[in-house]
Amino acid sequence: MSKQENRVALITGAAGGVGAAAARELVNSGWRLVLTDLHSEHLAEVAQDFEDGVAVSMRLDITDPSSCDAAAACALENFGRLDALVNSAGISQPANSFTQPAADWAKMIEVQLSGAYFIAQSCGRVMAENNGGSIVFIGSTNAEAAFPRRAAYCSAKAGVAMLTKVLAIEWAEQNIRVNSIGPAYVETPMTLRNIDSGNISREAVEKRIPLGRLAKPEDVSNAVSFLLSERSSFITGQTLYVDGGWLAYGYF
Amino acid sequence: MTKRFQGKVAVITGGTTGIGFATARQFVEEGATVILTGQNPVTLEAARAEIGDAVEIVQSDASNEGDIKTLIESVVEKHGKIDVLFLNAGISRFAPWEEQSIEDFDHIFNVNVRGPWLAIKYGIPALKDGASIIITTSTANQSGVAQTSAYAATKAALAQLARTAAVELAPRGIRVNAVRPGPIDTPIFGKTGMSDEGIKKIEQDLVDAVPLGRIGASEEVASVVLFLASKESSYVQGQEWTVDGGLSIT
């Protein structure tokens, strides 16, 4: 596979889970990175294995458009270009739909959906002025598959799938491809916390997935790397599900 | 860098032209032993002339049970196993519904659906645990395109074959997925019986409709097939990945 020498990607939610796995994968393929996270204090841990000059880190609140603009500007200042966005930032908080407070609903939509849009806007504008680029949102099988007590999360992820399509069509002329990856459960700190707290039963999930296991972060980051490369040059507007067969499964 | 498919055996049906041929080339570049099939003596010969001894080219009718059995048996005899089965052979005959012959309908279903079903049936014992099956479908399988009544239905059926096989074969770690091309620069239109002029008009209409503003290259589908065949996609199961420059999302 071709090395992506000197191309520059901005990763959100890079401090852990899928974002951190994507960072490692992309550095191995020769990318330069802007690593961002709301909890930027944990970014040093991810960047410590990288050679000097390969990655810069900064705090990003994707719900704040000016913070998003600053992150895109950071790519230009440090590397002179921006070729890709990997939006992995996300939160998860199950809630009873009879009683979920409006503020909780709003927060989930703000981070998962509005944040995806704001960071895509900031990065898309920079890409449009150059030679285009590739945007990858980390979506979810919950864009298609409904879960109880996840009204906001599922709705937001379905929104991301549609956002993917709209931006793909609108920005095709600028040579920007826009796609999503839809994992089910990935063995990330977020998922493991949910297993520990009893929100998710590992046994039930493994039984529900035809391939019989949760996704590894690398399963998702491999797909990220694919979508950022020329190997996927005719794919745009798609949500590619990396789900061990979750959506194909017919229950009996 | 190690080649991704060193030591792997890949069988490609309908491999002498278009997407199948481009995929064969990429597999060869990445170290695989490739067996490709075709039926038309002219394209078989052209493929031989172009790719030489790098692949095994077998004349085999993708709709014929005996041919399919023989193909699988001969690959197993020679190579001991199959790691990648790319079921790509397909035909189309476009015609107004009332004018399409029943013979055409049966033939299209035999090649496009019955053949792949048989290839999976007889391929299962030969497939290594952890092998990958990839099936070529089409964006015509989820939208109405006039005069494609038989063809589009076969491609919808294929997507379902992929989902069922993915669930049924998952316990062996065999992955089954589909690649769903939109407008690609393959010779398939030339096989539909349309005039050159008609083909040109369709191609221009398609270019205008595709958000990325062009027809895709066979190589751009092949690279997706290789991803789905590789370890990198070891968690992708029962999916149909669309490769259409954005055509079908509007």
Interface residues (C-beta under 8 A of the other chain):
Chain A: M1 K165 A168 I169 A172 E173 R177 P183 P210 L211 G212 A215 K216 D219 N222 A223 S225 F226 E230 R231 S232 S233 F234 I235 T236 G237 Q238 L240 Y241 V242 D243 G244 G245 L247 A248 Y249 G250
Chain B: M1 R4 A162 R163 A166 V167 A170 P171 G173 R175 G182 I184 P211 L212 G213 G216 A217 E220 V221 S223 V224 L226 F227 E232 S233 S234 Y235 V236 Q237 G238 Q239 W241 T242 V243 D244 G245 G246 I249 T250
